[in-house]
Amino acid sequence: MARRKTSNVHTTKATTTAAQKVEATKAVVEEKTVEVKQDDDIKKLAKRVLEVEHEILTKSISMFCENKLTVNGRRVYIND
């Protein structure tokens, strides 16, 4: 995150992934951007990223438990 802050990037991302046993790959289940604010330090930004990670992790786990996710290689399909 520190590199993103000093490189004039205005957003960072929080991501949940589905790891696979057979392959050493991860497929992105959910991803959400988090704004990097002008007065952010590492602790402030990390706190906001963690809040978003908890939000999307809860959603990803729910979809997994409801059998709404299909993982095919590095792709995740959400079955409604």
C-alpha positions as CSV (number, residue, x, y, z in Angstrom):
1,M,0.0,0.0,0.0
2,A,2.9,2.4,0.7
3,R,4.0,2.3,-2.9
4,R,0.5,3.0,-4.2
5,K,0.3,6.0,-1.8
6,T,3.5,7.6,-3.0
7,S,2.8,6.9,-6.7
8,N,-0.2,9.2,-6.9
9,V,-2.6,6.3,-7.3
10,H,-6.0,7.3,-5.9
11,T,-7.4,3.8,-5.3
12,T,-6.3,0.4,-4.0
13,K,-8.2,-2.9,-4.0
14,A,-9.6,-5.4,-1.6
15,T,-9.9,-8.9,-3.1
16,T,-11.2,-12.3,-2.1
17,T,-9.9,-15.3,-4.0
18,A,-10.8,-19.0,-4.3
19,A,-7.6,-21.2,-3.9
20,Q,-7.6,-24.5,-5.6
21,K,-5.9,-27.7,-4.3
22,V,-4.8,-29.1,-7.6
23,E,-3.3,-26.0,-9.1
24,A,-1.3,-23.3,-7.4
25,T,-3.6,-20.7,-8.7
26,K,-6.2,-18.4,-7.2
27,A,-9.4,-17.1,-8.9
28,V,-10.8,-13.7,-7.9
29,V,-14.2,-14.1,-6.4
30,E,-14.9,-10.5,-5.4
31,E,-12.9,-7.3,-5.7
32,K,-13.7,-3.8,-4.6
33,T,-11.8,-0.5,-4.9
34,V,-10.9,1.6,-1.8
35,E,-10.2,5.3,-2.2
36,V,-6.7,6.5,-1.2
37,K,-7.4,9.9,0.5
38,Q,-5.0,12.8,0.5
39,D,-4.3,12.7,4.3
40,D,-4.0,8.9,4.5
41,D,-1.2,7.2,6.2
42,I,-0.6,3.5,6.1
43,K,-2.7,2.8,9.3
44,K,-5.8,4.8,8.0
45,L,-5.7,3.2,4.6
46,A,-5.2,-0.3,6.0
47,K,-8.2,0.1,8.4
48,R,-10.5,1.1,5.4
49,V,-9.1,-1.8,3.3
50,L,-9.7,-4.2,6.2
51,E,-13.3,-3.0,6.5
52,V,-13.9,-3.6,2.8
53,E,-12.2,-7.0,3.0
54,H,-14.5,-8.1,5.8
55,E,-17.5,-7.0,3.7
56,I,-16.5,-8.8,0.6
57,L,-15.2,-11.9,2.4
58,T,-18.6,-12.3,4.1
59,K,-20.3,-12.0,0.7
60,S,-17.9,-14.5,-0.9
61,I,-18.3,-17.0,1.9
62,S,-22.1,-16.7,1.7
63,M,-22.1,-17.4,-2.1
64,F,-19.8,-20.4,-1.5
65,C,-22.0,-21.8,1.2
66,E,-25.1,-21.4,-1.0
67,N,-23.3,-23.2,-3.9
68,K,-23.4,-20.1,-6.1
69,L,-19.8,-20.2,-7.1
70,T,-18.3,-22.3,-9.9
71,V,-14.5,-22.1,-10.3
72,N,-13.0,-23.1,-13.6
73,G,-9.3,-22.5,-13.7
74,R,-8.7,-18.9,-12.9
75,R,-12.3,-17.9,-13.6
76,V,-15.2,-17.7,-11.1
77,Y,-18.8,-17.8,-12.2
78,I,-21.6,-16.7,-10.0
79,N,-24.7,-18.8,-10.4
80,D,-27.9,-17.0,-9.5
